Amino acid sequence: MTGGIIFFFISLIFNLKDKEKRSILFLLLSALLLFCFAGLLDPFLNVYDERFHALVAKNLMDHPLKPTLYDDPVVMMAYDRWDRFYIWLHKQPLFLWQIALSFKLFGISEFTLRLPSAILGVVLVLIGYRAGNLLVNHRTGFITATLIISSYYIFELIAGRNMVDHNDVSFLVYISLSIWAFVEYHHSRNKTWIYLIGLFSGFAILCKWLAGLLVYSGWFVMKMQEKKYKPKDMKDIFQSLVVTAIVVIPWQVFTLIQYPTETHMTHDYNVQHLFHPVEGHRGTIWYHFEQFDVLYGNLASYLIIPAFIILYKRMADKKLFISIMSMVCITYLFFMLVPTKMPSFPVIAAMLIYIPLAALLDYGLDLIKKMTASSWISIVLAGIVISALFFTRFDIERIQAQHTLWKKDNSYTRMLIHNKEIFQSLRLPDHSVIFNVKGQHYIEAMFYTGFPAYRDIPTYEQYVDVKNKGRNIAIFKPAAGDLPDFLKSDTSVIVIDKELQGYN
C-alpha cells in the first residue's frame, strides 16, 4: 500500500509539472499496487457472491464451456436454485473465464481470484484519465483518475467484499471502455472505434446482461441531436451492434442448446428482478439516490448537480455533454423503476459521474489560480487540494477496521478465517462427500477441499444412494441434537467434531 501511495504522489508531481506521460505511468503503477493490495486483504472467500464466483471459476479450469457449481453432484436432490445449481448460468461467463485463466496462470488462491479485477481497475483509471482529458483538460483527467483510484466502493468490489464483487468490476469497466471508445470516435471519427465500441459492449453483456448496451443509448441521443434519422445515418451504430451481436449471441445459443432447462430457469429468475424485489433486495424509488454518497463519497449527492453544470460550461461540445448526461439519466431512471434494489446496480455509470465531479474541482482550482499572484503558489495549492482529496477518500482506518483483526468486534473476519482453517485441516479419504455444512458455507468447503459438500444431514435414501456409489461420508457433528441412527451405526461414517462459525 505504501508503494502505491508514494507512486501516486510522484504521479501528482509530474502532472503539476505538465509531464503527462510520466504522470500516467506512475499513476497506473500506483493503481496496480493499491488494487493488488485490495486483493490481498482477505485471506478467505467473502460470503456474499465471491465464494460462488470462485468455485465456478475453479471448476471452469477443467471445462471452460461447462460452468458448474456442483461439479460432482453425487447426492440425489433438486439442483434447482442459483445457490445450488449443477450447471451454473446465474451470471454470464466472461468474468468467470478471466478468473479461471488467472487460476491457470498463477495458481488457485484468493489473490489470483481478485487479480483480474485489480488489472481491470487499472484499466478504469487509465480510461478515466483519458476521457476526462478529452472532455475537459488533462487536470480534469487526472482528478477523475484520482477519484477512481481512491474510491472506497471500487476498492471493496476488487477486494471481494461488496456485492456483486468481480462481476460488477468487469461490468463497470467494459461499459466504461465502450463509452470511452464512443468519446474517442466522436473526437477522431476513426472507424476503428466503431468496432471497439461494439466489442466492449459485447464484453459487458457477457459479464452481466443487457445494461451493457448503455453506450448505444448515448450514441442514439447524439444522432437525434445531429438530426440524423435515416438508416444510412445510423450505419456506424448498426456496424457496432453487429460486432456486439457476434460477441454475445454464440454463448446464448450454445447454452440454450446445451443446457436448455438451466437457461430457461436463469432467464425466468432474471426477469423476476424487473417485477418484484428478489431475495428481499427492496427499497424505495429513491433508494439509489440515497446510496449515492456510498458509491461516490461524502457530499457527492450535493455536488453532482453543480458538477454537471460546470461540466456543461467547460465542455466545448455541448451535444456530447447531452449524450453523456443522457446515459447517466437512463441508468438511474431504469434502476429507480426496477423493484429489485442493490447498491452496485448504477455503478456502471461511475466514470460518467466522476468526470463532472473532477471538472468541478478543476474549476475551483482555476478560481484559486486567478486569485493568486504567483503561478507557483497556485501549483502548490493544487497539489495540496488533490492530495487532500486522495487521503480523505482513501480511508486507511476504515480499511484496517474492515479487513484486519485490529478491532475485537470484527467477527466477520474471525469466523471466515476460522472456517477456512477447518476446511483446510480436513484429511478425508478420496471420493468423500461432506454433509451438514453450516449455512451456505458448503461453497467454501467445496472450494478448499475439492469434495462435494451439502448443508443438510442426508436422508436415509440419500445415504443409501451415496454408499451405493462407493463414496465415503463425512459429516459435521450437529450443534444440537444427534445424528440419525443409520449414520451412528455405520462405523465408516467420518464425524467431524469441529464447529463451523458464520451465517445460517
C-alpha positions as CSV (number, residue, x, y, z in Angstrom):
1,M,0.0,0.0,0.0
2,T,2.8,2.4,0.9
3,G,4.4,2.0,-2.5
4,G,1.0,2.8,-4.2
5,I,0.7,6.0,-2.2
6,I,4.3,7.0,-3.0
7,F,3.7,6.4,-6.7
8,F,0.5,8.4,-6.6
9,F,2.4,11.5,-5.2
10,I,5.2,11.0,-7.8
11,S,2.4,11.0,-10.5
12,L,0.9,14.1,-9.0
13,I,4.2,16.0,-9.1
14,F,4.7,15.1,-12.7
15,N,1.1,16.1,-13.5
16,L,1.7,19.5,-11.9
17,K,4.8,19.9,-14.0
18,D,2.8,19.0,-17.2
19,K,4.9,15.9,-17.7
20,E,1.9,13.8,-18.8
21,K,3.5,10.5,-19.9
22,R,5.5,10.2,-16.7
23,S,2.4,11.2,-14.7
24,I,0.3,8.5,-16.3
25,L,3.0,5.8,-15.9
26,F,3.3,6.4,-12.1
27,L,-0.5,6.8,-11.8
28,L,-1.0,3.3,-13.3
29,L,1.7,1.8,-11.1
30,S,0.0,3.4,-8.1
31,A,-3.4,1.9,-9.2
32,L,-1.8,-1.5,-9.7
33,L,-0.2,-1.6,-6.3
34,L,-3.3,-0.3,-4.4
35,F,-5.7,-2.6,-6.2
36,C,-3.4,-5.6,-5.7
37,F,-3.3,-4.6,-2.0
38,A,-7.1,-4.8,-2.0
39,G,-6.8,-8.3,-3.5
40,L,-4.5,-9.4,-0.6
41,L,-6.6,-8.1,2.3
42,D,-8.9,-11.0,3.0
43,P,-7.3,-14.5,3.2
44,F,-10.6,-16.1,2.7
45,L,-13.6,-16.1,0.3
46,N,-16.2,-13.5,1.1
47,V,-19.7,-14.7,1.8
48,Y,-21.9,-12.7,-0.5
49,D,-21.1,-13.7,-4.1
50,E,-17.3,-14.0,-4.2
51,R,-17.3,-17.6,-3.0
52,F,-19.8,-18.7,-5.7
53,H,-17.7,-17.0,-8.4
54,A,-14.5,-18.5,-7.1
55,L,-15.9,-22.0,-7.1
56,V,-17.5,-21.8,-10.6
57,A,-14.3,-20.3,-12.0
58,K,-12.2,-23.1,-10.3
59,N,-14.5,-25.7,-12.0
60,L,-14.2,-23.9,-15.3
61,M,-10.5,-24.6,-15.4
62,D,-11.3,-28.2,-16.4
63,H,-14.2,-27.5,-18.7
64,P,-14.4,-23.8,-19.9
65,L,-17.7,-24.3,-21.7
66,K,-19.5,-26.0,-18.8
67,P,-19.9,-23.7,-15.8
68,T,-20.7,-25.8,-12.8
69,L,-21.3,-25.0,-9.1
70,Y,-21.7,-28.6,-8.1
71,D,-19.0,-30.1,-10.3
72,D,-19.8,-33.6,-8.9
73,P,-23.5,-33.7,-8.0
74,V,-23.3,-37.0,-6.2
75,V,-26.3,-36.6,-3.9
76,M,-29.9,-37.1,-5.2
77,M,-31.5,-33.7,-4.7
78,A,-33.0,-30.8,-6.6
79,Y,-30.3,-28.7,-8.0
80,D,-32.9,-26.1,-8.8
81,R,-31.7,-22.8,-7.2
82,W,-28.9,-20.4,-8.2
83,D,-27.1,-21.2,-4.9
84,R,-27.1,-25.0,-5.6
85,F,-27.2,-25.4,-9.3
86,Y,-25.3,-28.1,-11.1
87,I,-24.9,-26.1,-14.3
88,W,-24.4,-22.5,-13.1
89,L,-25.7,-19.9,-15.6
90,H,-26.6,-17.4,-12.9
91,K,-24.1,-15.0,-14.4
92,Q,-22.7,-14.6,-17.9
93,P,-19.3,-16.2,-18.2
94,L,-16.6,-13.7,-19.3
95,F,-15.6,-12.5,-15.8
96,L,-15.5,-16.2,-14.7
97,W,-13.3,-17.1,-17.6
98,Q,-11.0,-14.3,-16.6
99,I,-10.7,-15.7,-13.0
100,A,-10.2,-19.3,-14.4
101,L,-7.4,-18.0,-16.6
102,S,-5.8,-16.3,-13.6
103,F,-6.0,-19.6,-11.6
104,K,-4.4,-21.4,-14.5
105,L,-1.6,-19.0,-14.9
106,F,-0.8,-18.1,-11.3
107,G,-2.3,-20.9,-9.2
108,I,-5.5,-21.0,-7.1
109,S,-5.7,-18.5,-4.3
110,E,-7.8,-15.7,-3.0
111,F,-5.4,-13.2,-4.5
112,T,-5.4,-14.7,-8.0
113,L,-9.2,-14.8,-7.8
114,R,-9.1,-11.0,-7.4
115,L,-6.2,-10.2,-9.7
116,P,-8.3,-9.8,-12.9
117,S,-10.4,-7.2,-11.0
118,A,-7.3,-5.4,-9.9
119,I,-6.0,-5.3,-13.5
120,L,-9.4,-4.0,-14.8
121,G,-9.3,-1.4,-12.1
122,V,-6.0,-0.1,-13.5
123,V,-7.7,0.0,-17.0
124,L,-10.5,2.1,-15.5
125,V,-8.0,4.6,-14.1
126,L,-6.4,4.9,-17.5
127,I,-9.6,5.4,-19.5
128,G,-10.9,7.7,-16.8
129,Y,-7.8,9.9,-17.2
130,R,-8.1,9.8,-21.0
131,A,-11.9,10.5,-21.1
132,G,-11.6,13.4,-18.6
133,N,-8.7,14.8,-20.7
134,L,-10.7,14.6,-24.0
135,L,-13.8,16.1,-22.5
136,V,-12.2,19.0,-20.5
137,N,-8.5,19.0,-19.9
138,H,-5.6,16.9,-18.6
139,R,-6.0,18.0,-15.0
140,T,-9.7,17.0,-15.1
141,G,-8.5,13.7,-16.4
142,F,-6.0,13.4,-13.6
143,I,-8.6,14.2,-10.9
144,T,-11.0,11.7,-12.5
145,A,-8.4,9.1,-12.2
146,T,-7.7,10.2,-8.6
147,L,-11.4,9.8,-7.7
148,I,-11.4,6.3,-9.2
149,I,-8.1,5.2,-7.5
150,S,-9.3,6.4,-4.1
151,S,-12.9,5.1,-4.4
152,Y,-13.6,3.1,-1.3
153,Y,-16.5,1.4,-3.0
154,I,-14.5,0.2,-6.0
155,F,-11.7,-0.8,-3.7
156,E,-14.1,-3.0,-1.8
157,L,-15.5,-4.5,-5.0
158,I,-12.0,-5.5,-6.0
159,A,-11.4,-6.9,-2.5
160,G,-14.5,-9.1,-3.0
161,R,-16.4,-7.5,0.0
162,N,-19.1,-5.5,-1.8
163,M,-21.9,-7.2,-3.8
164,V,-21.5,-8.3,-6.6
165,D,-17.7,-8.1,-6.4
166,H,-15.8,-9.2,-9.5
167,N,-18.8,-9.4,-11.7
168,D,-19.6,-5.8,-11.1
169,V,-16.0,-4.7,-11.6
170,S,-15.9,-6.3,-15.0
171,F,-19.3,-5.0,-15.9
172,L,-18.3,-1.4,-14.9
173,V,-15.0,-1.5,-16.7
174,Y,-16.3,-2.9,-20.0
175,I,-19.2,-0.5,-20.1
176,S,-16.7,2.3,-19.3
177,L,-14.5,1.1,-22.1
178,S,-17.4,1.2,-24.6
179,I,-18.2,4.8,-23.5
180,W,-14.5,5.8,-23.7
181,A,-14.4,4.3,-27.3
182,F,-17.5,6.3,-28.1
183,V,-15.9,9.5,-26.9
184,E,-12.7,8.7,-28.9
185,Y,-14.8,8.0,-32.0
186,H,-16.7,11.3,-31.7
187,H,-13.5,13.2,-31.5
188,S,-11.5,11.4,-34.2
189,R,-14.1,9.8,-36.5
190,N,-11.7,6.9,-36.8
191,K,-13.8,3.9,-37.8
192,T,-11.7,1.6,-35.7
193,W,-13.5,2.9,-32.6
194,I,-16.9,1.8,-34.1
195,Y,-15.8,-1.8,-33.8
196,L,-14.2,-1.3,-30.4
197,I,-17.5,0.2,-29.1
198,G,-19.3,-3.0,-30.2
199,L,-16.5,-5.2,-28.8
200,F,-16.5,-3.7,-25.3
201,S,-20.3,-3.5,-25.2
202,G,-20.4,-7.2,-26.1
203,F,-17.9,-8.0,-23.3
204,A,-20.1,-6.1,-20.9
205,I,-23.1,-8.1,-21.8
206,L,-21.1,-11.3,-21.4
207,C,-20.3,-10.3,-17.9
208,K,-23.8,-9.5,-16.6
209,W,-26.5,-8.6,-19.2
210,L,-28.3,-6.1,-21.4
211,A,-27.3,-2.9,-19.4
212,G,-24.1,-3.4,-21.3
213,L,-25.8,-1.7,-24.2
214,L,-25.8,1.6,-22.3
215,V,-23.4,3.3,-24.7
216,Y,-25.9,2.9,-27.6
217,S,-28.4,5.0,-25.7
218,G,-26.0,7.9,-25.6
219,W,-25.0,7.3,-29.2
220,F,-28.6,7.3,-30.3
221,V,-29.2,10.6,-28.4
222,M,-26.2,12.1,-30.3
223,K,-27.8,11.1,-33.6
224,M,-31.1,12.7,-32.6
225,Q,-29.2,15.9,-31.8
226,E,-27.5,15.8,-35.1
227,K,-30.8,15.2,-36.9
228,K,-29.5,12.0,-38.4
229,Y,-32.7,10.0,-38.6
230,K,-32.2,7.9,-41.7
231,P,-30.9,4.3,-41.8
232,K,-27.8,5.4,-43.7
233,D,-27.0,7.9,-41.0
234,M,-27.2,5.1,-38.5
235,K,-24.7,2.9,-40.4
236,D,-21.9,3.2,-37.8
237,I,-24.3,2.2,-34.9
238,F,-25.5,-0.8,-36.9
239,Q,-21.9,-1.9,-37.6
240,S,-21.1,-1.6,-34.0
241,L,-24.2,-3.6,-33.0
242,V,-23.2,-6.3,-35.4
243,V,-19.9,-6.7,-33.5
244,T,-21.7,-6.8,-30.2
245,A,-24.1,-9.5,-31.5
246,I,-21.1,-11.5,-32.8
247,V,-19.6,-11.4,-29.3
248,V,-22.8,-12.1,-27.4
249,I,-25.0,-14.4,-29.4
250,P,-22.8,-17.6,-29.6
251,W,-22.9,-18.2,-25.9
252,Q,-26.6,-17.6,-25.6
253,V,-27.3,-20.1,-28.5
254,F,-24.8,-22.6,-27.1
255,T,-26.3,-22.6,-23.6
256,L,-29.8,-22.8,-25.0
257,I,-28.9,-25.9,-27.0
258,Q,-26.6,-27.5,-24.4
259,Y,-28.4,-26.6,-21.2
260,P,-32.0,-25.7,-22.1
261,T,-33.5,-26.3,-18.7
262,E,-31.0,-24.2,-16.8
263,T,-31.1,-21.5,-19.4
264,H,-34.8,-21.1,-19.1
265,M,-34.7,-21.2,-15.3
266,T,-32.0,-18.5,-15.3
267,H,-33.9,-16.3,-17.7
268,D,-37.1,-16.6,-15.7
269,Y,-35.2,-15.7,-12.5
270,N,-33.5,-12.7,-14.1
271,V,-36.9,-11.4,-15.4
272,Q,-38.2,-11.5,-11.8
273,H,-35.9,-8.7,-10.9
274,L,-38.0,-6.4,-13.1
275,F,-41.3,-7.0,-11.4
276,H,-40.7,-7.6,-7.7
277,P,-37.8,-7.5,-5.2
278,V,-35.8,-10.6,-5.5
279,E,-34.4,-12.2,-2.3
280,G,-35.5,-9.3,-0.2
281,H,-33.4,-6.7,-2.1
282,R,-36.1,-4.0,-1.8
283,G,-36.1,-0.2,-1.4
284,T,-38.0,2.9,-2.2
285,I,-37.9,4.6,-5.6
286,W,-35.2,6.9,-4.1
287,Y,-33.0,4.0,-3.0
288,H,-30.2,4.6,-5.5
289,F,-30.1,8.4,-4.8
290,E,-29.9,7.5,-1.1
291,Q,-26.9,5.3,-1.9
292,F,-25.2,8.0,-4.0
293,D,-22.7,9.0,-1.3
294,V,-22.0,5.4,-0.6
295,L,-20.8,4.9,-4.2
296,Y,-19.1,8.2,-4.8
297,G,-18.1,9.6,-1.4
298,N,-19.3,12.1,1.2
299,L,-21.0,15.2,-0.2
300,A,-21.2,13.7,-3.7
301,S,-25.0,13.9,-3.7
302,Y,-24.8,17.6,-3.0
303,L,-22.1,18.3,-5.6
304,I,-23.3,16.3,-8.5
305,I,-25.8,18.9,-9.9
306,P,-23.3,21.8,-9.8
307,A,-20.7,19.4,-11.2
308,F,-22.8,18.7,-14.3
309,I,-23.5,22.5,-14.7
310,I,-19.8,23.2,-14.6
311,L,-19.1,20.3,-17.0
312,Y,-21.6,21.8,-19.4
313,K,-19.9,25.2,-19.3
314,R,-16.4,23.7,-19.7
315,M,-17.1,21.2,-22.5
316,A,-16.8,22.7,-26.0
317,D,-19.0,20.0,-27.5
318,K,-22.5,20.6,-25.9
319,K,-24.0,17.7,-27.9
320,L,-21.5,15.3,-26.4
321,F,-22.4,16.6,-23.0
322,I,-26.1,15.9,-23.5
323,S,-25.2,12.4,-24.8
324,I,-23.2,11.7,-21.7
325,M,-25.8,13.2,-19.4
326,S,-28.5,11.0,-21.1
327,M,-26.5,7.8,-20.2
328,V,-26.4,8.8,-16.6
329,C,-30.1,9.7,-16.5
330,I,-31.1,6.5,-18.3
331,T,-29.1,4.4,-15.8
332,Y,-30.6,6.0,-12.8
333,L,-34.1,6.1,-14.2
334,F,-34.0,2.4,-15.2
335,F,-32.8,1.2,-11.8
336,M,-35.1,3.6,-10.0
337,L,-38.1,1.9,-11.6
338,V,-36.8,-1.7,-11.1
339,P,-38.2,-3.2,-7.8
340,T,-35.0,-5.1,-7.0
341,K,-32.5,-2.8,-5.4
342,M,-28.8,-3.4,-4.9
343,P,-26.2,-0.7,-4.3
344,S,-24.0,-1.6,-7.2
345,F,-26.6,-1.5,-9.9
346,P,-26.0,2.1,-11.1
347,V,-22.2,1.9,-10.6
348,I,-21.9,1.2,-14.3
349,A,-22.1,5.0,-14.8
350,A,-19.3,5.6,-12.3
351,M,-16.8,7.1,-14.9
352,L,-19.5,9.5,-16.1
353,I,-20.2,10.6,-12.5
354,Y,-16.5,11.1,-11.6
355,I,-15.7,13.2,-14.7
356,P,-18.2,16.1,-13.8
357,L,-17.0,15.9,-10.1
358,A,-13.5,16.2,-11.4
359,A,-14.5,19.1,-13.7
360,L,-16.0,20.9,-10.6
361,L,-12.8,20.6,-8.6
362,D,-10.7,21.7,-11.6
363,Y,-12.9,24.7,-11.9
364,G,-12.3,25.5,-8.3
365,L,-8.6,25.2,-8.8
366,D,-8.8,27.6,-11.7
367,L,-10.6,30.1,-9.5
368,I,-7.8,29.8,-6.9
369,K,-5.2,30.4,-9.7
370,K,-7.0,33.6,-10.7
371,M,-6.9,34.8,-7.1
372,T,-3.2,34.2,-6.5
373,A,-0.5,36.4,-7.9
374,S,2.0,33.6,-8.3
375,S,1.6,30.7,-10.6
376,W,4.0,28.7,-8.3
377,I,1.6,29.2,-5.3
378,S,-1.4,28.1,-7.4
379,I,0.5,24.9,-8.4
380,V,1.4,24.2,-4.7
381,L,-2.2,24.8,-3.7
382,A,-3.5,22.5,-6.5
383,G,-1.1,19.8,-5.2
384,I,-2.4,20.2,-1.6
385,V,-6.0,20.0,-2.7
386,I,-5.6,16.9,-4.9
387,S,-3.5,15.3,-2.1
388,A,-6.3,16.0,0.4
389,L,-8.8,14.6,-2.0
390,F,-6.9,11.4,-2.2
391,F,-6.3,11.0,1.5
392,T,-9.8,11.9,2.6
393,R,-11.3,9.3,0.3
394,F,-8.7,6.6,0.7
395,D,-9.9,5.7,4.2
396,I,-7.0,3.7,5.6
397,E,-8.5,3.5,9.1
398,R,-11.8,2.1,7.7
399,I,-9.9,-0.4,5.6
400,Q,-8.0,-1.5,8.6
401,A,-11.1,-1.9,10.7
402,Q,-12.9,-3.8,8.0
403,H,-10.2,-6.2,6.9
404,T,-7.9,-6.8,9.9
405,L,-8.4,-8.1,13.5
406,W,-7.5,-4.7,14.8
407,K,-11.0,-4.3,16.2
408,K,-12.2,-7.0,18.5
409,D,-15.8,-6.8,17.1
410,N,-14.7,-7.8,13.6
411,S,-16.5,-11.2,13.9
412,Y,-16.9,-11.5,10.2
413,T,-13.1,-11.8,9.5
414,R,-12.5,-14.0,12.5
415,M,-15.2,-16.5,11.7
416,L,-14.2,-16.9,8.0
417,I,-10.6,-17.3,8.9
418,H,-11.7,-20.0,11.4
419,N,-13.8,-21.8,8.8
420,K,-11.1,-21.8,6.2
421,E,-8.7,-23.3,8.7
422,I,-11.2,-26.1,9.5
423,F,-11.8,-26.9,5.8
424,Q,-8.0,-26.9,5.0
425,S,-7.3,-29.1,8.0
426,L,-9.7,-31.9,6.9
427,R,-7.8,-35.0,5.9
428,L,-10.5,-37.0,4.2
429,P,-10.2,-40.1,2.0
430,D,-10.7,-39.9,-1.7
431,H,-14.3,-39.8,-3.0
432,S,-15.6,-38.3,0.1
433,V,-18.9,-36.3,0.4
434,I,-19.3,-33.7,3.2
435,F,-22.6,-33.1,4.9
436,N,-24.2,-30.8,7.5
437,V,-22.0,-27.8,6.5
438,K,-23.4,-24.7,8.2
439,G,-25.5,-22.3,6.0
440,Q,-24.0,-21.6,2.6
441,H,-20.5,-22.4,3.7
442,Y,-20.7,-25.6,1.7
443,I,-19.5,-23.4,-1.1
444,E,-16.2,-22.6,0.6
445,A,-16.0,-26.3,1.7
446,M,-16.1,-27.4,-1.9
447,F,-13.5,-24.7,-3.0
448,Y,-11.0,-25.6,-0.3
449,T,-11.4,-29.4,-0.1
450,G,-12.4,-30.3,-3.6
451,F,-15.2,-32.6,-2.3
452,P,-18.9,-32.2,-2.9
453,A,-20.5,-30.6,0.2
454,Y,-24.1,-30.1,1.4
455,R,-25.7,-28.1,4.1
456,D,-28.1,-30.8,5.3
457,I,-27.9,-34.2,7.1
458,P,-28.6,-36.8,4.4
459,T,-31.9,-38.7,4.4
460,Y,-31.8,-42.4,4.6
461,E,-32.5,-42.6,0.8
462,Q,-29.6,-40.2,0.1
463,Y,-27.3,-42.1,2.5
464,V,-28.0,-45.4,0.7
465,D,-27.5,-43.8,-2.7
466,V,-24.2,-42.3,-1.8
467,K,-23.0,-45.6,-0.2
468,N,-24.0,-47.5,-3.4
469,K,-21.9,-45.1,-5.4
470,G,-18.9,-46.1,-3.4
471,R,-18.5,-42.7,-1.7
472,N,-17.2,-42.0,1.8
473,I,-19.4,-40.0,4.0
474,A,-18.1,-37.2,6.2
475,I,-20.4,-35.2,8.4
476,F,-20.1,-32.2,10.7
477,K,-21.3,-33.1,14.2
478,P,-24.7,-31.3,14.8
479,A,-24.5,-28.4,17.2
480,A,-27.8,-29.6,18.7
481,G,-29.4,-33.0,18.7
482,D,-27.8,-36.1,17.4
483,L,-27.2,-37.9,14.2
484,P,-29.8,-40.4,12.8
485,D,-29.3,-44.0,13.9
486,F,-28.4,-45.2,10.4
487,L,-25.4,-42.8,10.4
488,K,-24.4,-43.6,14.0
489,S,-24.4,-47.3,13.4
490,D,-22.2,-47.0,10.3
491,T,-18.6,-47.1,11.5
492,S,-17.3,-45.9,8.1
493,V,-19.0,-42.5,8.5
494,I,-16.5,-39.8,9.5
495,V,-17.8,-37.5,12.1
496,I,-16.1,-34.1,12.0
497,D,-16.1,-32.8,15.6
498,K,-15.3,-29.2,14.7
499,E,-17.7,-26.4,14.8
500,L,-18.1,-24.0,11.9
501,Q,-18.9,-20.4,12.6
502,G,-20.7,-18.0,10.3
503,Y,-24.1,-17.4,8.9
504,N,-27.0,-19.9,8.8
